[in-house]
Amino acid sequence: MKSWARIIAIVVGCLNLIHVPFGTALGVYTLWVLLKDESRSLLS
C-alpha cells in the first residue's frame, strides 16, 4: 500500500506488454486496474 509500489507495478505492466500473448494480456489488465481513479486513491 505504498505510493512507490503502484509506480513499480505500472512499469512492470509495461514491460509485460512485449511478451505475447499472456504477458500482453496481463500487462493490459495491470495498466487498466492501476490507472483507474479508484486504485489511485486507494494506493496513494
N, C-alpha and C positions, 0 to 999 in steps of 0.2 A: 504494500500500500504506500510506497514511496513515489514521489513525483518522477524521479530519475528512472525508476523501473518501467514506467509507461514508455518513456523515450527509447529505452533499450529494446523493449518488445516491439516497438514500431520499426526500429532499424532491423531487427531480426526478421520481422514480417516482410520487409522489403527485400532482404537477402533471399528469403524463401521463394520469391516470385520467379527466380530463374530455374528452379527445379521442377520441371514439367513431369507429370500432371499433378501429383499430390502436393508438392511444395507450392505450386501456384494457387491451388485451392485453399491451402492452409494460410498462405500469405494474404490472399484477398480477404479471407474471413477475419484474420488477425487485424488487418488495417480497418476493415469495416467496423469491427467491435470497438477498437481503441480510439478511433477518430470520432465517434459519436459524442454528443454533448453530455449525455448521462455518465459515460465512463470517464470523461474528462473531469467532471466534478467529483466523481467518486474517488478517483486515484490521485487527485492533486491536494 
